[in-house]
């Protein structure tokens, strides 16, 4: 398990322009790479859609040692319905708090020194008003679960995560693969988990040779496998192998072979320009406005 690492969380976004502004200008992240695709992903990276879509990776540093966000944009879809599955990402950055105030972006202080900011689409980010850490400032991803013990057993017992904290009274647990990585927080809300249509996905890497054994273990334990071991191509870049799982509450989990992923995920110095060019060439907002129509709500 020592070689496993937390990689990213996948968000579906309907307003690519405002979303890019939130991540770049408010959070202070940078575009690490941007890719355009003419048809849907074999592993449903962009959700259950077959049309044109894009993927933009944003973060505070290279994907080799930072937890980042994967922003997937399906052309023609303007919004997605949120569920209670994704509860937020917490990061440590007084600069992000300062940026939000300068931009006039709404902030709500939820506890002393911790502010909630809502990204376009309704996704919650919790900003700790402290000096940004030299290592990755992204501290944890929080997911809602229906049964804390059952979820901890899955993530720890089957996926091999270390339990850092567990609070039965508050019905929360903090898990992770290493001290210096982004953690996964599980919170029980007392009811069923609703993924809406905005459902995301959390990704981890492991040695390529581990992928068949992960798949075999899930089959043996009668756990859900959404996408059996498959190879995914990115034009002009490395081909990676992945297995997509679902935990007891249906949270999607992607395990990807680390060796090829490190090649695929190299920072592209043209990432910002590729995103800006794609947004400039996307006339869908103008077309819908001219025809007095709204984009589809998923």
C-alpha positions as CSV (number, residue, x, y, z in Angstrom):
1,X,0.0,0.0,0.0
2,X,3.0,2.3,0.5
3,X,3.1,3.1,-3.2
4,X,-0.5,4.2,-3.4
5,X,-1.2,8.0,-3.5
6,X,-4.2,10.3,-3.7
7,X,-4.4,12.0,-7.1
8,X,-7.5,14.1,-7.8
9,X,-11.2,14.6,-7.5
10,X,-13.4,14.8,-10.6
11,X,-16.0,17.6,-10.9
12,X,-18.5,18.1,-13.6
13,X,-18.8,21.8,-14.5
14,X,-21.4,23.6,-16.5
15,X,-19.9,27.1,-16.6
16,X,-16.3,26.6,-17.7
17,X,-15.4,30.3,-17.7
18,X,-16.6,31.1,-14.1
19,X,-15.2,27.8,-12.9
20,X,-11.8,28.6,-14.3
21,X,-11.9,32.0,-12.7
22,X,-12.7,30.4,-9.3
23,X,-9.8,28.0,-9.4
24,X,-7.2,30.3,-10.9
25,X,-8.1,33.7,-9.4
26,X,-9.6,32.7,-6.0
27,X,-8.0,29.5,-5.0
28,X,-4.7,30.5,-6.8
29,X,-4.3,27.2,-8.6
30,X,-2.8,26.9,-12.1
31,X,-3.8,24.9,-15.1
32,X,-1.6,21.8,-15.3
33,X,-2.9,20.4,-18.5
34,X,-6.0,20.7,-20.7
35,X,-7.4,18.1,-23.2
36,X,-10.3,18.2,-25.6
37,X,-12.2,15.0,-26.7
38,X,-14.7,14.4,-29.5
39,X,-16.5,11.5,-27.8
40,X,-17.1,10.1,-24.3
41,X,-14.5,8.3,-22.2
42,X,-14.5,4.5,-22.1
43,X,-14.4,4.7,-18.3
44,X,-17.1,7.4,-18.1
45,X,-14.6,10.0,-16.8
46,X,-17.0,12.7,-18.0
47,X,-20.1,10.9,-16.8
48,X,-22.6,9.0,-18.9
49,X,-22.3,11.2,-22.0
50,X,-21.1,10.4,-25.5
51,X,-20.5,13.8,-27.0
52,X,-17.7,16.3,-27.1
53,X,-16.1,17.1,-23.7
54,X,-13.0,18.5,-22.1
55,X,-10.8,17.7,-19.2
56,X,-8.8,20.4,-17.3
57,X,-6.4,19.5,-14.4
58,X,-5.8,22.4,-11.9
59,X,-3.8,22.4,-8.8
60,X,-1.0,24.1,-6.7
61,X,1.8,22.1,-8.3
62,X,2.7,19.0,-10.3
63,X,0.4,15.9,-10.1
64,X,3.4,13.9,-9.0
65,X,3.1,15.4,-5.5
66,X,-0.1,17.4,-5.3
67,X,-3.8,16.6,-5.0
68,X,-5.6,18.4,-7.8
69,X,-9.0,18.9,-9.3
70,X,-10.1,17.4,-12.6
71,X,-12.8,19.6,-14.2
72,X,-14.8,17.9,-16.9
73,X,-17.0,20.0,-19.2
74,X,-19.6,18.4,-21.4
75,X,-20.5,20.8,-24.3
76,X,-24.2,21.7,-24.2
77,X,-24.8,20.8,-20.5
78,X,-25.2,23.9,-18.4
79,X,-25.8,22.5,-14.9
80,X,-25.9,19.3,-12.8
81,X,-28.0,18.5,-9.8
82,X,-26.0,18.2,-6.6
83,X,-26.6,15.4,-4.1
84,X,-25.3,15.0,-0.6
85,X,-22.3,12.8,-1.6
86,X,-19.6,15.4,-1.9
87,X,-19.3,17.5,1.2
88,X,-16.3,19.6,0.4
89,X,-12.5,20.0,0.0
90,X,-10.5,21.7,2.8
91,X,-7.3,23.6,2.0
92,X,-5.0,25.8,3.9
93,X,-4.5,29.2,2.3
94,X,-4.8,32.7,3.7
95,X,-4.1,33.9,0.2
96,X,-7.3,32.2,-1.1
97,X,-9.3,33.9,1.7
98,X,-7.7,37.3,0.7
99,X,-8.4,36.6,-3.0
100,X,-12.1,35.9,-2.3
101,X,-12.5,39.1,-0.4
102,X,-10.8,41.2,-3.1
103,X,-13.1,39.5,-5.7
104,X,-16.2,40.0,-3.7
105,X,-16.8,36.3,-3.7
106,X,-19.2,35.3,-0.9
107,X,-17.5,33.8,2.1
108,X,-19.1,32.3,5.2
109,X,-17.1,31.7,8.4
110,X,-18.1,28.2,9.6
111,X,-15.7,27.9,12.5
112,X,-13.0,30.3,13.7
113,X,-10.6,31.0,10.9
114,X,-12.3,28.6,8.4
115,X,-14.4,30.0,5.6
116,X,-16.8,28.3,3.2
117,X,-16.6,29.4,-0.5
118,X,-18.9,27.9,-3.1
119,X,-17.5,27.1,-6.5
120,X,-19.7,27.5,-9.6
121,X,-22.0,24.5,-9.6
122,X,-22.4,24.6,-5.8
123,X,-19.3,22.6,-4.8
124,X,-18.1,23.6,-1.3
125,X,-14.5,24.5,-0.5
126,X,-13.3,25.2,3.1
127,X,-10.5,27.7,3.3
128,X,-8.4,27.8,6.4
129,X,-7.1,31.3,6.9
130,X,-3.5,30.3,7.6
131,X,-0.3,30.7,5.7
132,X,-0.2,28.3,2.8
133,X,1.9,25.3,3.6
134,X,5.0,24.6,1.6
135,X,3.8,21.2,0.8
136,X,0.4,20.7,-0.9
137,X,-2.2,23.0,0.9
138,X,-5.1,20.6,-0.1
139,X,-5.7,18.8,3.2
140,X,-8.8,16.6,2.8
141,X,-11.7,15.6,0.7
142,X,-15.0,15.0,2.6
143,X,-17.6,12.5,1.4
144,X,-20.9,11.7,2.9
145,X,-21.7,8.1,3.9
146,X,-24.7,6.3,5.3
147,X,-22.9,3.8,7.6
148,X,-19.6,5.0,9.0
149,X,-18.4,1.6,10.2
150,X,-19.3,-0.1,7.0
151,X,-17.4,2.6,5.0
152,X,-14.3,2.5,7.2
153,X,-14.2,-1.2,6.8
154,X,-14.3,-0.9,3.0
155,X,-11.7,1.9,2.7
156,X,-9.4,0.6,5.4
157,X,-10.0,-3.2,5.2
158,X,-10.3,-3.6,1.5
159,X,-8.5,-0.6,0.0
160,X,-5.8,-0.5,2.7
161,X,-6.1,3.1,3.9
162,X,-4.7,4.0,7.3
163,X,-7.3,5.3,9.8
164,X,-5.8,8.5,11.2
165,X,-8.9,9.6,13.3
166,X,-12.2,8.2,14.1
167,X,-14.9,10.0,16.1
168,X,-18.0,7.9,16.8
169,X,-19.8,10.8,18.5
170,X,-19.4,13.1,15.5
171,X,-19.7,10.2,13.1
172,X,-16.6,11.0,11.1
173,X,-13.3,9.3,10.2
174,X,-10.1,10.5,8.6
175,X,-8.2,8.1,6.4
176,X,-5.2,8.2,4.0
177,X,-2.3,6.4,2.4
178,X,0.5,8.6,3.7
179,X,1.0,11.4,6.2
180,X,2.1,13.9,3.5
181,X,-0.9,13.2,1.2
182,X,-4.4,14.6,0.9
183,X,-6.7,12.7,3.3
184,X,-10.2,11.3,2.8
185,X,-12.8,12.3,5.5
186,X,-15.9,10.2,5.8
187,X,-19.0,11.7,7.5
188,X,-22.2,9.9,8.2
189,X,-25.3,12.1,7.7
190,X,-27.9,9.7,9.1
191,X,-29.5,8.8,5.8
192,X,-29.0,7.5,2.3
193,X,-26.4,9.0,0.0
194,X,-27.8,10.8,-3.0
195,X,-25.3,11.4,-5.8
196,X,-27.5,13.6,-8.0
197,X,-26.3,14.0,-11.5
198,X,-23.1,15.9,-10.4
199,X,-21.6,12.8,-8.9
200,X,-17.8,13.0,-8.8
201,X,-15.0,10.5,-8.6
202,X,-11.9,10.2,-6.5
203,X,-8.7,8.8,-8.0
204,X,-5.6,7.1,-6.6
205,X,-2.6,5.6,-8.3
206,X,-0.9,2.3,-7.5
207,X,1.7,0.1,-9.2
208,X,0.4,-1.1,-12.5
209,X,0.9,-4.7,-11.3
210,X,-1.6,-4.1,-8.4
211,X,-4.5,-3.4,-10.7
212,X,-5.5,-7.0,-11.5
213,X,-5.2,-7.9,-7.8
214,X,-7.5,-5.0,-6.8
215,X,-10.0,-6.2,-9.3
216,X,-9.7,-9.8,-8.2
217,X,-10.2,-8.8,-4.5
218,X,-13.4,-6.9,-5.3
219,X,-14.8,-9.8,-7.2
220,X,-13.9,-12.2,-4.3
221,X,-15.6,-9.8,-1.8
222,X,-18.6,-9.3,-4.0
223,X,-18.0,-5.6,-4.2
224,X,-19.1,-3.4,-7.1
225,X,-16.7,-2.9,-10.1
226,X,-18.0,-0.1,-12.4
227,X,-15.3,-0.5,-15.0
228,X,-13.1,-3.7,-15.2
229,X,-9.4,-3.2,-16.0
230,X,-9.3,-1.1,-19.2
231,X,-6.7,0.9,-21.1
232,X,-7.5,4.6,-21.7
233,X,-5.8,6.5,-24.6
234,X,-5.1,10.2,-24.6
235,X,-4.1,11.4,-28.1
236,X,-0.4,12.1,-28.3
237,X,0.2,11.0,-24.6
238,X,0.6,7.9,-22.5
239,X,-2.0,5.1,-22.4
240,X,-3.0,4.3,-18.8
241,X,-4.8,1.4,-17.3
242,X,-7.5,1.8,-14.7
243,X,-10.1,0.0,-12.6
244,X,-13.2,1.9,-11.5
245,X,-14.9,0.7,-8.2
246,X,-17.8,1.9,-6.2
247,X,-17.9,1.8,-2.4
248,X,-20.9,0.8,-0.3
249,X,-22.6,4.2,-0.9
250,X,-21.8,4.3,-4.6
251,X,-18.9,6.7,-4.4
252,X,-16.8,6.2,-7.6
253,X,-13.1,5.3,-7.0
254,X,-10.5,5.1,-9.8
255,X,-7.3,3.2,-9.4
256,X,-4.8,4.0,-12.2
257,X,-1.4,2.5,-13.0
258,X,1.2,4.9,-11.5
259,X,4.0,4.4,-14.0
260,X,2.0,5.5,-17.1
261,X,0.0,8.1,-15.2
262,X,3.2,9.9,-14.2
263,X,4.0,10.2,-17.9
264,X,0.5,11.3,-18.8
265,X,0.2,13.8,-16.1
266,X,3.4,15.9,-16.8
267,X,2.7,19.6,-16.5
268,X,1.9,21.1,-19.9
269,X,3.3,24.7,-20.1
270,X,0.6,25.5,-22.7
271,X,-2.2,24.3,-20.4
272,X,-3.6,27.8,-19.7
273,X,-3.5,28.8,-23.4
274,X,-5.2,25.6,-24.4
275,X,-8.0,26.2,-21.9
276,X,-8.4,29.8,-22.9
277,X,-8.4,29.0,-26.6
278,X,-11.0,26.2,-26.1
279,X,-13.3,28.6,-24.1
280,X,-12.9,31.3,-26.7
281,X,-13.8,28.9,-29.5
282,X,-16.9,27.6,-27.5
283,X,-19.8,29.6,-28.9
284,X,-22.4,27.5,-27.1
285,X,-23.3,30.1,-24.5
286,X,-23.8,32.7,-27.3
287,X,-25.8,30.4,-29.5
288,X,-28.2,29.4,-26.6
289,X,-28.6,33.1,-25.7
290,X,-29.3,34.2,-29.3
291,X,-32.0,31.5,-29.6
292,X,-33.5,32.4,-26.2
293,X,-32.7,28.9,-24.9
294,X,-31.0,27.4,-21.9
295,X,-28.4,24.7,-21.9
296,X,-29.6,21.3,-20.9
297,X,-29.7,20.6,-17.1
298,X,-28.4,17.0,-16.5
